[in-house]
């Protein structure tokens, strides 16, 4: 009636033990990965560039990238399947979410690498994959990301790299759903099929034709980490990285230490007309005066010249697909912004700075803060 009693053999116990151990190990590993990916100091970039197998493999090359997940972004369909997205009716694009450590690589660098591995001039799909679901897009997660993405796209469009305009849209992030498990790390689990698909799609030929040896320049640059501090003088000793993170706001830290860019028209000093001087937010060294500040129309504080030229260091900057002149402070080695040759007389220069790298000292406070020697500017 009740059948034969089950007999648990030694081999059966061993199998069960192994299964339990493997399950516990996998669960703990997944928890650790989830905790790592949810680290509050990490940031997320959501990008579409055609086949997500390819975009995932390209973005995982970058130092400072914690993980890359293939999925579907931007549509209204909840938790869609691959078949649904492939039909082109869901409003989703094949996309990836990149979790990265901004202390090791900036969002601008992530975008710089992203642009180099697909065709941003194709508005009908991506290589052999046609349809909206395969078109490119940058989904920004903050106003800072939006400003960085728009500056990056503009620089690429004006670089002359392509014969056609860059059409990749920059869109506010709304939704992202991870793709099925078999799509994740596809290039690792199915290398032959992946390489065959990628080769015949024409993606690699396109990248090689337009970028050549420059395609992975960002990978090499990111391996060097944050820029080293310049030798300090006048008694100033630059704080260590952890101290800077405590002393500065997240935006100030990102701009000064990782060459970030704040949003135009949405920063502290772009329309400040008060009399006073601007000093480095880290070291306090004197940089610019309100007497040399002018309305450039760019949305960032702009000056015709530095107040103390010896406190300014200019360096060649080859990011964003062009050659520009970066401006840094001498003592703190803070990234301040860039200088351009389109300013007004008498210098013809435009020192385009980030408010986040500066601290404004009003005329009324200059004597008390030790900057009295510059009060002559306002006599």
KEKE-3310 file (N, C-alpha, C; in steps of 0.2 Angstrom, whole numbers, plus 5000, padded with zeros to 4 digits):
npx = (5004:5009:5021:5039:5051:5061:5079:5093:5107:5125:5132:5122:5120:5132:5131:5120:5125:5136:5128:5121:5132:5137:5126:5125:5137:5136:5125:5130:5140:5133:5126:5137:5142:5130:5130:5142:5140:5130:5136:5137:5146:5148:5144:5131:5130:5119:5118:5115:5120:5117:5119:5119:5127:5139:5142:5142:5154:5164:5163:5166:5180:5186:5196:5191:5177:5164:5154:5144:5129:5118:5103:5086:5081:5072:5059:5040:5035:5033:5046:5051:5053:5066:5062:5050:5056:5064:5055:5052:5042:5040:5046:5058:5076:5090:5102:5115:5119:5131:5141:5151:5167:5169:5180:5190:5188:5181:5164:5164:5175:5170:5160:5168:5175:5164:5159:5168:5166:5155:5143:5139:5132:5122:5105:5095:5097:5109:5123:5121:5109:5093:5081:5072:5074:5088:5094:5105:5108:5110:5106:5103:5107:5107:5107:5120:5126:5119:5124:5138:5137:5131:5141:5151:5145:5144:5158:5163:5155:5159:5172:5176:5177:5168:5159:5146:5133:5132:5120:5115:5104:5102:5095:5083:5085:5073:5068:5075:5078:5085:5092:5088:5096:5105:5110:5119:5136:5139:5149:5159:5154:5150:5160:5164:5153:5149:5161:5160:5148:5150:5161:5156:5146:5151:5155:5168:5176:5171:5175:5189:5192:5188:5194:5205:5221:5217:5206:5205:5211:5206:5206:5219:5222:5214:5220:5230:5225:5219:5225:5242:5247:5253:5270:5269:5270:5274:5270:5259:5251:5244:5229:5226:5217:5205:5203:5200:5188:5180:5181:5176:5162:5152:5152:5162:5173:5173:5174:5187:5196:5194:5193:5180:5164:5153:5135:5130:5124:5118:5125:5136:5143:5141:5133:5137:5139:5146:5159:5175:5187:5192:5196:5206:5197:5202:5215:5215:5223:5225:5216:5207:5200:5185:5185:5190:5181:5168:5152:5150:5141:5141:5137:5145:5157:5167:5183:5194:5208:5220:5221:5233:5245:5255:5249:5243:5242:5244:5239:5240:5226:5218:5206:5189:5189:5197:5210:5213:5216:5219:5216:5224:5226:5241:5246:5237:5234:5221:5209:5202:5196:5195:5205:5201:5203:5193:5189:5185:5193:5205:5213:5209:5206:5197:5194:5187:5179:5175:5163:5163:5176:5180:5181:5172:5178:5171:5173:5172:5176:5189:5200:5200:5201:5214:5218:5220:5230:5225:5215:5217:5212:5199:5198)
npy = (4994:5006:5006:5002:5006:5020:5019:5027:5028:5028:5034:5041:5051:5057:5063:5072:5080:5086:5093:5102:5109:5115:5123:5132:5138:5144:5153:5161:5167:5174:5183:5190:5196:5204:5212:5219:5225:5234:5243:5259:5268:5265:5268:5269:5265:5266:5259:5258:5249:5242:5224:5216:5206:5210:5223:5221:5213:5222:5232:5226:5225:5236:5243:5246:5243:5235:5226:5220:5219:5212:5217:5224:5240:5255:5254:5251:5239:5227:5217:5210:5197:5190:5186:5194:5207:5207:5207:5220:5228:5232:5244:5243:5244:5233:5232:5237:5237:5245:5243:5253:5259:5275:5280:5274:5274:5286:5292:5299:5293:5280:5282:5287:5275:5267:5274:5270:5258:5254:5259:5275:5283:5277:5276:5266:5254:5242:5237:5221:5219:5225:5238:5246:5241:5238:5250:5263:5271:5282:5281:5292:5294:5304:5322:5326:5316:5317:5330:5327:5317:5324:5333:5324:5318:5329:5333:5321:5322:5334:5331:5326:5312:5304:5303:5305:5313:5311:5301:5295:5295:5304:5300:5301:5289:5276:5262:5246:5229:5214:5203:5186:5172:5165:5174:5182:5186:5180:5179:5173:5160:5155:5155:5152:5153:5166:5174:5171:5177:5190:5193:5192:5201:5213:5223:5223:5226:5239:5246:5245:5251:5265:5268:5260:5257:5265:5261:5254:5263:5270:5259:5257:5270:5270:5261:5268:5274:5287:5304:5308:5318:5335:5341:5348:5365:5379:5375:5368:5353:5340:5332:5314:5302:5297:5306:5318:5313:5314:5328:5335:5338:5325:5329:5339:5331:5322:5331:5338:5327:5317:5322:5327:5334:5347:5351:5362:5379:5375:5377:5383:5395:5401:5412:5421:5437:5445:5454:5448:5435:5419:5404:5388:5374:5364:5367:5381:5390:5405:5409:5415:5431:5441:5452:5448:5440:5435:5434:5420:5413:5399:5393:5390:5396:5408:5415:5428:5428:5420:5425:5423:5418:5409:5399:5391:5377:5370:5357:5345:5338:5324:5318:5314:5314:5324:5337:5346:5360:5357:5363:5365:5366:5372:5368:5359:5351:5350:5346:5359:5364:5369:5378:5389:5396:5406:5418:5435:5451:5457:5446:5436:5424:5410:5405:5391:5386:5374:5376:5368:5366:5377:5390:5403:5419:5432:5450:5457:5447:5444:5450:5445:5432:5430:5435:5448:5455:5456:5465:5477:5476:5480:5493)
npz = (5000:5004:4997:4994:5007:5006:5003:5008:5001:5003:4993:4988:4998:4997:4984:4986:4996:4989:4979:4988:4993:4982:4978:4989:4987:4975:4978:4988:4980:4970:4979:4983:4972:4969:4980:4977:4965:4969:4977:4984:4979:4966:4948:4935:4918:4904:4889:4871:4857:4845:4842:4858:4863:4857:4861:4875:4876:4872:4881:4893:4893:4899:4911:4928:4926:4933:4931:4917:4910:4898:4890:4889:4885:4888:4883:4885:4888:4900:4907:4895:4883:4873:4860:4859:4859:4848:4838:4836:4841:4854:4859:4865:4865:4861:4873:4885:4903:4911:4925:4934:4942:4947:4953:4947:4933:4922:4918:4906:4900:4898:4889:4878:4875:4871:4860:4850:4845:4837:4824:4825:4816:4810:4808:4806:4812:4816:4808:4801:4808:4807:4811:4824:4836:4836:4835:4840:4857:4870:4887:4899:4917:4925:4927:4926:4919:4907:4902:4900:4891:4880:4877:4873:4862:4854:4852:4845:4834:4828:4825:4813:4810:4804:4789:4789:4799:4817:4824:4836:4849:4864:4879:4892:4905:4908:4909:4911:4908:4912:4900:4894:4903:4894:4886:4893:4894:4882:4873:4879:4882:4870:4860:4847:4839:4842:4837:4824:4820:4823:4815:4802:4802:4800:4809:4815:4804:4801:4813:4813:4801:4804:4816:4818:4826:4837:4843:4855:4864:4875:4884:4887:4893:4904:4912:4919:4929:4941:4938:4943:4957:4955:4960:4976:4983:4992:5005:5004:5005:4996:5000:5004:4994:5000:5010:5002:4996:5007:5010:4999:4989:4980:4966:4965:4968:4958:4946:4949:4952:4943:4930:4927:4920:4924:4923:4910:4913:4925:4937:4950:4948:4935:4931:4940:4946:4955:4964:4967:4970:4962:4968:4970:4974:4981:4986:4988:4981:4971:4957:4947:4943:4946:4938:4926:4921:4910:4900:4892:4885:4886:4897:4907:4919:4913:4908:4903:4906:4917:4935:4942:4933:4935:4943:4935:4925:4909:4899:4885:4879:4873:4873:4870:4856:4850:4850:4863:4875:4891:4907:4923:4941:4948:4962:4968:4958:4952:4940:4931:4919:4902:4890:4877:4860:4857:4863:4869:4866:4878:4876:4868:4872:4880:4895:4900:4913:4927:4939:4950:4953:4958:4971:4976:4983:4990:4988:5000:5009:5007:5013:5026:5024:5019:5007:5004:4997:4984:4983:4977:4964:4964:4967)
capx = (5000:5014:5027:5045:5054:5067:5085:5097:5114:5131:5133:5116:5122:5138:5128:5116:5130:5139:5123:5120:5138:5137:5120:5127:5143:5133:5121:5135:5144:5128:5125:5143:5142:5125:5132:5147:5137:5126:5140:5135:5151:5148:5139:5128:5129:5115:5120:5113:5124:5116:5119:5121:5133:5146:5143:5144:5161:5168:5163:5170:5187:5188:5197:5186:5170:5163:5150:5140:5123:5114:5096:5082:5080:5068:5052:5035:5033:5036:5050:5050:5057:5070:5057:5046:5060:5066:5049:5052:5035:5040:5049:5064:5082:5095:5106:5119:5120:5138:5142:5158:5169:5171:5187:5195:5186:5175:5158:5167:5179:5166:5157:5173:5176:5158:5158:5173:5165:5149:5142:5134:5129:5116:5099:5091:5099:5116:5126:5116:5103:5090:5075:5072:5077:5095:5097:5109:5106:5113:5101:5107:5104:5107:5109:5128:5128:5117:5129:5144:5135:5130:5147:5155:5143:5146:5165:5163:5152:5163:5179:5177:5179:5163:5157:5139:5132:5131:5113:5114:5100:5103:5088:5083:5083:5067:5067:5080:5076:5090:5090:5088:5103:5110:5113:5124:5143:5138:5155:5163:5151:5149:5165:5165:5147:5150:5166:5158:5143:5153:5165:5151:5141:5154:5156:5175:5179:5170:5179:5196:5192:5187:5198:5212:5224:5215:5200:5206:5215:5203:5208:5226:5222:5211:5224:5235:5221:5219:5231:5246:5247:5259:5273:5266:5274:5271:5268:5253:5252:5238:5227:5225:5211:5200:5202:5197:5181:5176:5181:5173:5155:5154:5153:5168:5178:5173:5177:5194:5200:5193:5191:5172:5161:5147:5130:5130:5118:5116:5131:5136:5146:5141:5130:5139:5142:5148:5166:5179:5191:5190:5202:5205:5192:5206:5221:5214:5227:5222:5216:5204:5196:5179:5187:5191:5175:5163:5147:5152:5135:5142:5134:5151:5161:5172:5188:5199:5215:5220:5224:5240:5247:5260:5245:5239:5246:5240:5241:5237:5220:5216:5200:5183:5191:5200:5215:5211:5221:5216:5218:5224:5229:5248:5247:5232:5233:5214:5206:5198:5192:5199:5206:5200:5205:5188:5187:5185:5199:5211:5218:5206:5206:5191:5196:5180:5180:5169:5161:5164:5183:5182:5178:5172:5179:5168:5177:5171:5179:5196:5205:5199:5203:5221:5218:5220:5234:5222:5209:5218:5208:5192:5199)
capy = (5000:5012:5005:5001:5012:5023:5018:5032:5025:5032:5038:5046:5056:5061:5067:5077:5085:5090:5098:5107:5114:5119:5128:5137:5142:5149:5158:5166:5171:5178:5188:5194:5200:5209:5217:5223:5229:5239:5247:5265:5272:5264:5271:5264:5268:5261:5260:5253:5250:5236:5217:5217:5202:5213:5229:5218:5211:5228:5236:5222:5226:5242:5243:5249:5241:5230:5221:5222:5215:5213:5217:5228:5246:5261:5252:5251:5232:5224:5211:5207:5191:5191:5186:5200:5213:5206:5209:5227:5231:5234:5250:5242:5242:5229:5237:5234:5241:5245:5246:5255:5262:5281:5281:5271:5276:5291:5291:5301:5287:5274:5284:5287:5268:5265:5277:5268:5251:5253:5264:5280:5287:5272:5277:5261:5248:5241:5233:5217:5219:5231:5239:5251:5237:5237:5256:5265:5276:5283:5282:5295:5292:5310:5328:5326:5311:5320:5335:5323:5313:5328:5336:5319:5317:5335:5332:5316:5324:5339:5328:5324:5305:5301:5307:5307:5315:5306:5301:5292:5300:5304:5299:5300:5282:5274:5255:5241:5222:5209:5198:5179:5170:5162:5180:5185:5184:5175:5179:5168:5153:5152:5159:5151:5156:5174:5177:5170:5182:5197:5194:5193:5207:5219:5227:5224:5230:5246:5249:5245:5256:5271:5269:5257:5256:5269:5258:5253:5268:5271:5254:5258:5276:5269:5257:5272:5277:5295:5308:5309:5325:5338:5342:5353:5370:5384:5372:5364:5345:5337:5326:5308:5301:5296:5313:5322:5311:5317:5335:5337:5335:5320:5332:5342:5326:5319:5336:5339:5322:5313:5326:5327:5340:5348:5353:5370:5383:5372:5376:5388:5402:5403:5418:5425:5444:5448:5456:5444:5431:5412:5400:5381:5372:5360:5371:5388:5394:5410:5407:5420:5437:5443:5457:5445:5435:5437:5430:5417:5410:5392:5390:5388:5402:5409:5421:5430:5426:5419:5431:5422:5413:5403:5394:5387:5372:5368:5351:5343:5333:5321:5314:5317:5313:5330:5339:5352:5362:5356:5368:5362:5370:5369:5365:5354:5347:5349:5348:5365:5365:5370:5385:5390:5403:5410:5423:5442:5455:5458:5440:5432:5417:5408:5399:5389:5382:5371:5379:5363:5366:5383:5393:5411:5423:5439:5455:5458:5442:5443:5452:5440:5425:5431:5437:5456:5458:5457:5470:5483:5475:5483:5500)
capz = (5000:5005:4993:4998:5010:5002:5006:5006:5001:5005:4986:4987:5002:4994:4979:4990:4999:4984:4977:4993:4993:4975:4978:4994:4985:4970:4981:4991:4975:4968:4984:4984:4965:4969:4984:4974:4960:4972:4980:4983:4976:4959:4944:4930:4912:4900:4882:4866:4851:4841:4846:4865:4864:4855:4866:4882:4876:4871:4887:4898:4892:4902:4919:4932:4925:4938:4927:4911:4909:4892:4892:4885:4888:4885:4881:4890:4889:4906:4907:4888:4881:4867:4854:4859:4858:4841:4834:4835:4843:4862:4861:4869:4861:4864:4877:4891:4908:4913:4932:4934:4948:4945:4956:4942:4926:4922:4913:4899:4897:4896:4883:4873:4872:4868:4853:4845:4843:4833:4819:4827:4810:4807:4811:4804:4815:4817:4803:4798:4812:4806:4815:4829:4842:4835:4835:4846:4861:4877:4892:4905:4923:4929:4923:4924:4913:4901:4900:4898:4885:4874:4875:4870:4855:4850:4850:4840:4827:4825:4824:4806:4810:4800:4783:4790:4806:4823:4825:4842:4853:4871:4881:4899:4907:4911:4910:4909:4910:4910:4895:4897:4905:4889:4882:4897:4893:4876:4869:4883:4883:4864:4857:4839:4836:4843:4833:4817:4819:4824:4809:4796:4803:4797:4815:4816:4799:4802:4819:4810:4795:4806:4822:4818:4832:4842:4845:4862:4867:4882:4889:4890:4897:4910:4916:4923:4935:4942:4936:4948:4959:4954:4966:4980:4985:4997:5011:5003:5004:4994:5004:5000:4990:5005:5013:4997:4996:5013:5010:4993:4986:4974:4960:4966:4968:4951:4942:4950:4952:4937:4924:4925:4918:4927:4918:4909:4915:4931:4941:4955:4946:4928:4931:4946:4944:4961:4964:4971:4966:4962:4971:4969:4979:4986:4989:4989:4977:4968:4950:4942:4946:4943:4933:4920:4920:4905:4898:4885:4883:4886:4903:4912:4921:4908:4910:4898:4908:4924:4939:4943:4928:4938:4947:4930:4921:4903:4896:4879:4881:4867:4874:4866:4849:4847:4854:4867:4880:4898:4912:4929:4945:4949:4968:4969:4952:4951:4934:4931:4913:4896:4887:4869:4857:4854:4868:4867:4867:4874:4875:4863:4875:4884:4900:4902:4920:4930:4945:4955:4954:4961:4977:4976:4989:4989:4989:5007:5013:5004:5018:5032:5021:5018:5000:5004:4992:4978:4984:4972:4958:4964:4968)
cpx = (5004:5020:5033:5048:5060:5073:5090:5104:5119:5132:5128:5118:5127:5135:5124:5120:5133:5134:5122:5126:5138:5132:5122:5132:5140:5129:5125:5139:5139:5127:5131:5143:5136:5127:5138:5144:5132:5130:5138:5140:5151:5143:5137:5128:5125:5116:5117:5118:5124:5117:5122:5127:5139:5147:5145:5152:5166:5169:5166:5177:5190:5190:5192:5179:5169:5159:5146:5135:5119:5107:5092:5080:5075:5061:5047:5033:5037:5040:5049:5055:5061:5066:5053:5050:5062:5061:5049:5046:5035:5043:5056:5070:5086:5100:5110:5119:5127:5139:5149:5160:5172:5178:5192:5194:5180:5170:5161:5171:5175:5162:5162:5175:5170:5157:5163:5171:5158:5148:5137:5130:5123:5110:5093:5092:5106:5119:5121:5110:5099:5083:5077:5076:5084:5098:5101:5106:5110:5108:5104:5103:5104:5108:5116:5129:5125:5121:5135:5142:5134:5136:5151:5152:5144:5153:5166:5161:5156:5171:5181:5179:5174:5161:5149:5138:5131:5124:5111:5110:5103:5097:5088:5081:5077:5067:5073:5078:5082:5088:5091:5096:5108:5113:5119:5131:5143:5145:5160:5160:5150:5154:5165:5159:5147:5155:5164:5152:5146:5157:5161:5147:5144:5156:5164:5178:5177:5174:5186:5196:5192:5192:5205:5214:5221:5208:5200:5210:5213:5205:5214:5226:5220:5215:5229:5231:5221:5226:5235:5246:5254:5263:5271:5271:5271:5268:5262:5254:5245:5236:5226:5218:5205:5198:5198:5190:5177:5176:5177:5166:5157:5155:5160:5174:5178:5176:5185:5198:5200:5191:5184:5170:5154:5142:5131:5124:5115:5122:5132:5138:5145:5138:5132:5142:5145:5156:5169:5184:5189:5197:5201:5202:5196:5211:5220:5219:5223:5222:5213:5201:5190:5180:5188:5186:5170:5158:5148:5146:5135:5138:5139:5154:5167:5176:5192:5206:5215:5223:5231:5242:5251:5256:5242:5244:5241:5243:5237:5232:5218:5210:5195:5185:5194:5206:5213:5217:5217:5220:5218:5227:5236:5249:5243:5232:5226:5213:5201:5193:5197:5200:5205:5202:5199:5185:5187:5192:5199:5215:5215:5205:5199:5193:5189:5181:5174:5169:5163:5171:5185:5178:5178:5173:5177:5173:5177:5175:5186:5201:5206:5202:5211:5223:5218:5224:5231:5216:5210:5214:5202:5192:5196)
cpy = (5006:5011:5003:5007:5014:5021:5023:5029:5030:5037:5043:5052:5060:5066:5073:5083:5089:5095:5104:5112:5118:5125:5134:5141:5147:5154:5163:5170:5176:5184:5193:5199:5205:5214:5222:5227:5235:5244:5255:5270:5271:5268:5267:5268:5263:5263:5255:5254:5244:5229:5218:5212:5206:5219:5226:5216:5216:5231:5233:5223:5232:5241:5248:5248:5235:5224:5224:5217:5217:5213:5222:5234:5251:5260:5252:5244:5230:5218:5207:5201:5193:5191:5192:5206:5213:5207:5216:5231:5233:5241:5250:5242:5237:5233:5233:5239:5240:5248:5247:5259:5269:5283:5278:5273:5281:5289:5293:5296:5282:5276:5284:5280:5266:5268:5273:5261:5249:5259:5269:5284:5283:5273:5272:5254:5248:5235:5228:5217:5226:5232:5243:5247:5237:5244:5258:5270:5276:5285:5285:5294:5299:5316:5329:5322:5314:5325:5332:5320:5318:5331:5330:5318:5323:5335:5327:5319:5329:5337:5327:5316:5302:5306:5309:5309:5309:5307:5298:5296:5299:5305:5298:5292:5281:5267:5251:5234:5218:5204:5191:5177:5168:5168:5183:5182:5178:5174:5174:5161:5150:5156:5158:5154:5164:5177:5176:5176:5189:5198:5196:5199:5213:5224:5228:5227:5237:5249:5250:5250:5263:5273:5266:5255:5260:5266:5257:5257:5270:5265:5255:5264:5274:5265:5261:5275:5284:5298:5309:5317:5328:5340:5348:5358:5374:5381:5368:5357:5343:5332:5320:5307:5301:5302:5318:5320:5314:5325:5338:5334:5330:5323:5336:5337:5323:5324:5337:5333:5317:5316:5326:5334:5341:5351:5360:5373:5380:5371:5383:5395:5404:5410:5423:5432:5448:5449:5451:5440:5423:5408:5392:5378:5367:5363:5378:5393:5399:5408:5412:5425:5438:5448:5455:5440:5439:5432:5427:5414:5402:5389:5388:5395:5403:5416:5422:5428:5424:5425:5430:5416:5407:5398:5390:5383:5370:5362:5349:5338:5330:5316:5317:5318:5320:5332:5346:5354:5361:5361:5365:5367:5367:5365:5359:5349:5345:5350:5353:5366:5365:5377:5385:5396:5407:5415:5430:5445:5456:5452:5436:5425:5416:5403:5397:5384:5379:5374:5375:5363:5372:5385:5400:5414:5430:5444:5457:5453:5441:5445:5447:5433:5425:5432:5445:5459:5459:5462:5476:5482:5478:5490:5505)
cpz = (5000:5001:4998:5001:5007:5006:5003:5007:5002:4998:4986:4992:5000:4988:4981:4993:4994:4981:4981:4993:4987:4975:4983:4991:4979:4973:4984:4986:4972:4972:4984:4977:4966:4974:4981:4969:4963:4977:4979:4979:4968:4955:4939:4924:4908:4893:4877:4860:4846:4845:4853:4866:4863:4860:4873:4882:4876:4878:4893:4898:4897:4909:4922:4931:4929:4935:4922:4910:4902:4894:4887:4888:4884:4883:4887:4892:4895:4905:4900:4887:4874:4861:4854:4857:4850:4836:4832:4837:4851:4864:4864:4863:4865:4867:4882:4896:4911:4921:4933:4941:4946:4948:4951:4935:4926:4917:4906:4896:4895:4890:4877:4870:4869:4861:4848:4843:4840:4828:4822:4822:4807:4811:4810:4808:4816:4813:4800:4802:4810:4810:4821:4835:4842:4835:4841:4850:4867:4882:4898:4911:4928:4924:4921:4919:4907:4898:4897:4891:4879:4872:4871:4863:4851:4847:4845:4833:4824:4824:4817:4805:4805:4794:4784:4797:4811:4825:4832:4847:4860:4875:4889:4901:4910:4913:4908:4912:4907:4905:4898:4898:4899:4885:4886:4895:4887:4873:4873:4882:4876:4859:4849:4836:4836:4838:4826:4815:4819:4817:4803:4796:4800:4803:4815:4810:4799:4807:4816:4805:4798:4812:4822:4825:4838:4845:4853:4866:4874:4887:4892:4894:4904:4915:4921:4929:4935:4940:4943:4950:4957:4960:4970:4982:4990:5003:5010:5002:5002:4998:5000:4998:4995:5008:5008:4996:5001:5013:5004:4992:4981:4968:4960:4965:4961:4946:4943:4950:4946:4931:4922:4923:4921:4921:4916:4911:4922:4936:4945:4952:4939:4927:4937:4944:4950:4961:4969:4966:4967:4964:4970:4975:4984:4989:4991:4985:4972:4960:4945:4946:4942:4938:4926:4917:4915:4903:4892:4882:4883:4892:4908:4913:4916:4910:4904:4899:4915:4928:4940:4938:4930:4942:4942:4926:4915:4900:4890:4881:4874:4868:4870:4858:4846:4852:4857:4872:4887:4902:4919:4934:4947:4956:4969:4964:4950:4943:4934:4925:4907:4894:4879:4866:4854:4859:4865:4868:4875:4873:4870:4865:4879:4889:4903:4908:4922:4937:4951:4957:4957:4967:4976:4982:4987:4991:4997:5012:5012:5010:5024:5030:5019:5010:4999:4999:4985:4978:4979:4966:4958:4966:4963)
residu = (UNK:UNK:UNK:UNK:UNK:UNK:UNK:UNK:UNK:UNK:UNK:UNK:UNK:UNK:UNK:UNK:UNK:UNK:UNK:UNK:UNK:UNK:UNK:UNK:UNK:UNK:UNK:UNK:UNK:UNK:UNK:UNK:UNK:UNK:UNK:UNK:UNK:UNK:UNK:UNK:UNK:UNK:UNK:UNK:UNK:UNK:UNK:UNK:UNK:UNK:UNK:UNK:UNK:UNK:UNK:UNK:UNK:UNK:UNK:UNK:UNK:UNK:UNK:UNK:UNK:UNK:UNK:UNK:UNK:UNK:UNK:UNK:UNK:UNK:UNK:UNK:UNK:UNK:UNK:UNK:UNK:UNK:UNK:UNK:UNK:UNK:UNK:UNK:UNK:UNK:UNK:UNK:UNK:UNK:UNK:UNK:UNK:UNK:UNK:UNK:UNK:UNK:UNK:UNK:UNK:UNK:UNK:UNK:UNK:UNK:UNK:UNK:UNK:UNK:UNK:UNK:UNK:UNK:UNK:UNK:UNK:UNK:UNK:UNK:UNK:UNK:UNK:UNK:UNK:UNK:UNK:UNK:UNK:UNK:UNK:UNK:UNK:UNK:UNK:UNK:UNK:UNK:UNK:UNK:UNK:UNK:UNK:UNK:UNK:UNK:UNK:UNK:UNK:UNK:UNK:UNK:UNK:UNK:UNK:UNK:UNK:UNK:UNK:UNK:UNK:UNK:UNK:UNK:UNK:UNK:UNK:UNK:UNK:UNK:UNK:UNK:UNK:UNK:UNK:UNK:UNK:UNK:UNK:UNK:UNK:UNK:UNK:UNK:UNK:UNK:UNK:UNK:UNK:UNK:UNK:UNK:UNK:UNK:UNK:UNK:UNK:UNK:UNK:UNK:UNK:UNK:UNK:UNK:UNK:UNK:UNK:UNK:UNK:UNK:UNK:UNK:UNK:UNK:UNK:UNK:UNK:UNK:UNK:UNK:UNK:UNK:UNK:UNK:UNK:UNK:UNK:UNK:UNK:UNK:UNK:UNK:UNK:UNK:UNK:UNK:UNK:UNK:UNK:UNK:UNK:UNK:UNK:UNK:UNK:UNK:UNK:UNK:UNK:UNK:UNK:UNK:UNK:UNK:UNK:UNK:UNK:UNK:UNK:UNK:UNK:UNK:UNK:UNK:UNK:UNK:UNK:UNK:UNK:UNK:UNK:UNK:UNK:UNK:UNK:UNK:UNK:UNK:UNK:UNK:UNK:UNK:UNK:UNK:UNK:UNK:UNK:UNK:UNK:UNK:UNK:UNK:UNK:UNK:UNK:UNK:UNK:UNK:UNK:UNK:UNK:UNK:UNK:UNK:UNK:UNK:UNK:UNK:UNK:UNK:UNK:UNK:UNK:UNK:UNK:UNK:UNK:UNK:UNK:UNK:UNK:UNK:UNK:UNK:UNK:UNK:UNK:UNK:UNK:UNK:UNK:UNK:UNK:UNK:UNK:UNK:UNK:UNK:UNK:UNK:UNK:UNK:UNK:UNK:UNK:UNK:UNK:UNK:UNK:UNK:UNK:UNK:UNK:UNK:UNK:UNK:UNK:UNK:UNK:UNK:UNK:UNK:UNK:UNK:UNK:UNK:UNK:UNK:UNK:UNK:UNK:UNK:UNK:UNK:UNK)
# end
